[in-house]
Amino acid sequence: MERVDSPSPVIDATTTEEIINSPLVIRNLHQRSLKEVLADYSDRAQLKETNPIEQAAEAVGLMSNIQVEKTVTIDRPASELYSYWRDLTNLPNFMGHLKSVTNLNEAGTVSHWVANAPLDLNVEWDAEIIADEPDCLIAWNALENADIDNCGFVRFKTATGDRGTQVKVVLEYQPPGGALTNAIAKLFGESPTEQIGDELNRFKQLMETGEIATTKGQPQGSS
């Protein structure tokens, strides 16, 4: 079957500036989803039916979309961090939940993602970079028919006092099975916020030291 790419959404300069500079982005997202900020996908939403699990989640007051924000300061220049992240195939090197990211075009603006899911399953989706400002910002959105509907951005900003770079990641996604599945997952220590925080810390280690520290295989109490 021939693959047809969705047309690229357009983000105007004002919206991009808000994304880069707003320190209260998550608070703003409570009134407007990140997906609406990044692109208008209302037509796609109309194609989806609400499943019984999502209805149950709404009945107990759970949000169907998960929003995550994490920030870490890394002692490396923004240009270096941006360059590493912009090659999306590098992401599985520090994001443990990702199995692979494969570029689907020469520019690397459309890519195919494969991630781990419960019960040894995989979830897959295609994503498109919809805003790309060198050394500053990368924003992306999942395309049609994604197993996991998601979008997000990473921002690189010189830290106060020129002490490295502040890396901020904001994600919004709807996990397979809806919000109820996510709420249950949290009970087992798989909070999306904790996961992204751990992965950003691994990114920091990789960029600052060239490797990611691990205690796998080491006896307890070893340093």
C-alpha positions as CSV (number, residue, x, y, z in Angstrom):
1,M,0.0,0.0,0.0
2,E,1.4,3.4,-1.0
3,R,2.1,5.6,2.0
4,V,0.6,9.1,1.8
5,D,2.1,11.7,4.1
6,S,-0.1,14.1,5.9
7,P,0.4,17.8,5.0
8,S,2.7,19.6,7.3
9,P,0.9,21.8,9.9
10,V,2.1,25.4,10.0
11,I,3.2,27.1,13.3
12,D,3.4,30.8,13.1
13,A,6.2,32.8,14.7
14,T,4.1,34.0,17.6
15,T,3.1,30.4,18.7
16,T,6.7,29.3,18.4
17,E,7.9,32.1,20.6
18,E,5.2,31.2,23.2
19,I,6.5,27.6,23.2
20,I,10.1,28.6,23.7
21,N,9.6,31.2,26.4
22,S,6.6,30.3,28.5
23,P,7.6,29.1,31.9
24,L,4.1,28.0,32.7
25,V,3.4,25.9,29.7
26,I,1.8,23.0,31.6
27,R,-0.5,25.3,33.4
28,N,-1.6,26.8,30.0
29,L,-2.1,23.3,28.7
30,H,-4.8,22.7,31.3
31,Q,-6.9,25.1,29.2
32,R,-5.6,24.1,25.8
33,S,-4.0,20.8,24.8
34,L,-0.4,20.7,23.5
35,K,-1.8,19.2,20.3
36,E,-3.9,22.3,19.8
37,V,-0.9,24.5,20.5
38,L,1.3,22.6,18.0
39,A,-1.2,22.0,15.3
40,D,-4.9,21.8,14.5
41,Y,-5.8,18.2,14.4
42,S,-9.6,18.5,15.1
43,D,-10.5,16.7,11.9
44,R,-8.5,13.6,13.0
45,A,-10.2,13.6,16.4
46,Q,-13.6,13.3,14.8
47,L,-12.5,10.0,13.2
48,K,-11.9,8.3,16.5
49,E,-14.6,6.7,18.6
50,T,-14.4,6.8,22.4
51,N,-13.9,3.2,23.7
52,P,-15.4,1.8,26.9
53,I,-12.1,2.0,28.8
54,E,-11.9,5.8,28.1
55,Q,-15.5,6.2,29.1
56,A,-14.8,4.5,32.4
57,A,-11.8,6.6,33.0
58,E,-13.8,9.8,32.4
59,A,-16.4,8.5,34.8
60,V,-13.9,8.4,37.7
61,G,-12.5,11.8,36.8
62,L,-9.3,10.8,35.0
63,M,-7.9,12.8,32.1
64,S,-7.6,10.9,28.9
65,N,-4.5,12.8,27.8
66,I,-1.3,12.6,29.8
67,Q,0.8,15.7,30.0
68,V,4.4,15.6,31.2
69,E,7.1,18.3,31.7
70,K,10.6,17.7,32.8
71,T,13.7,19.9,32.8
72,V,17.4,19.1,33.4
73,T,20.5,21.3,33.2
74,I,23.4,19.7,31.2
75,D,27.0,21.0,31.3
76,R,27.3,21.1,27.5
77,P,26.5,23.8,24.8
78,A,23.1,23.9,23.3
79,S,24.4,23.3,19.8
80,E,25.9,20.0,20.8
81,L,22.7,18.8,22.6
82,Y,20.5,19.9,19.8
83,S,22.6,18.2,17.2
84,Y,22.5,14.9,19.1
85,W,18.8,15.0,19.7
86,R,18.0,16.2,16.2
87,D,19.3,12.9,14.9
88,L,16.2,11.1,16.2
89,T,17.9,7.7,15.7
90,N,20.0,8.6,18.7
91,L,17.0,8.7,21.1
92,P,16.9,5.0,22.0
93,N,20.5,5.4,23.3
94,F,19.1,7.0,26.4
95,M,15.3,6.5,26.2
96,G,14.8,3.0,27.6
97,H,11.2,2.7,26.4
98,L,12.2,3.2,22.8
99,K,13.4,0.2,20.7
100,S,14.1,2.1,17.5
101,V,13.6,5.3,15.6
102,T,14.1,5.2,11.8
103,N,14.1,8.1,9.5
104,L,11.6,7.9,6.6
105,N,13.0,10.7,4.5
106,E,16.4,12.2,3.8
107,A,15.8,15.3,5.8
108,G,14.9,13.3,8.9
109,T,11.6,15.2,9.4
110,V,9.4,12.1,9.2
111,S,10.3,9.1,11.2
112,H,9.0,5.7,12.4
113,W,9.1,4.9,16.1
114,V,8.9,1.5,17.9
115,A,8.4,1.5,21.7
116,N,8.0,-1.1,24.4
117,A,4.5,-1.8,25.7
118,P,3.2,-4.0,28.6
119,L,3.1,-7.8,28.1
120,D,6.2,-7.7,25.8
121,L,4.2,-6.0,23.1
122,N,5.3,-3.1,20.8
123,V,3.6,0.2,19.9
124,E,4.5,1.9,16.7
125,W,3.9,5.3,15.1
126,D,5.1,7.7,12.5
127,A,5.9,11.2,13.6
128,E,6.7,14.5,11.8
129,I,8.9,17.4,13.0
130,I,6.7,20.4,12.7
131,A,9.0,23.1,14.2
132,D,12.8,23.0,14.0
133,E,14.9,25.9,15.2
134,P,18.6,24.9,15.3
135,D,20.2,24.9,18.8
136,C,16.8,26.0,20.3
137,L,13.7,23.9,19.6
138,I,12.4,20.6,18.1
139,A,8.6,20.0,18.1
140,W,6.9,16.9,16.7
141,N,3.5,15.4,16.2
142,A,2.4,11.8,15.5
143,L,0.8,11.2,12.1
144,E,-2.4,9.3,11.3
145,N,-3.0,5.8,12.5
146,A,-0.5,5.9,15.3
147,D,-0.7,3.2,17.9
148,I,-0.1,5.9,20.5
149,D,-1.3,9.4,19.8
150,N,1.4,11.8,21.0
151,C,3.1,15.1,20.4
152,G,5.8,17.2,22.2
153,F,8.8,19.4,22.0
154,V,12.3,19.7,23.5
155,R,13.7,23.2,24.1
156,F,17.4,24.0,24.6
157,K,18.2,27.3,26.5
158,T,21.4,28.6,28.0
159,A,21.3,28.2,31.7
160,T,21.6,31.1,34.1
161,G,25.2,32.3,34.5
162,D,26.1,30.4,31.3
163,R,26.4,27.2,33.3
164,G,25.5,24.7,30.6
165,T,22.1,24.3,28.9
166,Q,18.7,23.9,30.3
167,V,16.9,21.1,28.4
168,K,13.1,21.1,28.8
169,V,10.8,18.3,27.4
170,V,7.0,18.6,27.3
171,L,5.0,15.7,26.1
172,E,1.3,15.0,25.6
173,Y,0.0,11.6,24.7
174,Q,-2.8,9.1,25.1
175,P,-1.5,5.7,26.1
176,P,-2.9,2.5,24.6
177,G,-6.1,1.7,26.5
178,G,-6.7,5.3,27.5
179,A,-6.2,7.1,30.8
180,L,-7.4,4.2,33.0
181,T,-4.4,2.1,31.8
182,N,-2.1,4.9,32.7
183,A,-3.6,5.3,36.2
184,I,-3.1,1.6,36.8
185,A,0.5,1.7,35.5
186,K,1.3,4.5,38.0
187,L,0.5,2.0,40.8
188,F,3.4,-0.1,39.6
189,G,5.9,2.7,39.6
190,E,5.7,3.4,35.8
191,S,4.7,7.0,36.1
192,P,5.3,8.8,32.7
193,T,6.8,11.8,34.6
194,E,9.3,9.6,36.4
195,Q,10.1,7.8,33.2
196,I,10.9,11.0,31.3
197,G,12.9,12.3,34.3
198,D,15.0,9.2,34.3
199,E,15.6,9.3,30.6
200,L,16.6,13.0,30.8
201,N,19.1,12.1,33.5
202,R,20.6,9.4,31.2
203,F,20.8,12.0,28.5
204,K,22.7,14.3,30.9
205,Q,25.1,11.5,31.8
206,L,25.7,10.5,28.2
207,M,26.4,14.1,27.1
208,E,28.6,15.0,30.0
209,T,30.6,11.8,30.4
210,G,30.1,9.9,27.1
211,E,28.4,6.9,28.8
212,I,25.4,6.1,31.0
213,A,26.2,4.8,34.5
214,T,24.6,1.5,35.4
215,T,24.5,-0.8,38.4
216,K,23.3,-3.8,36.3
217,G,25.3,-6.9,37.3
218,Q,26.9,-5.2,40.2
219,P,26.5,-6.6,43.8
220,Q,24.5,-4.4,46.1
221,G,26.5,-1.9,48.0
222,S,29.2,-1.5,45.3
223,S,30.0,2.0,44.2
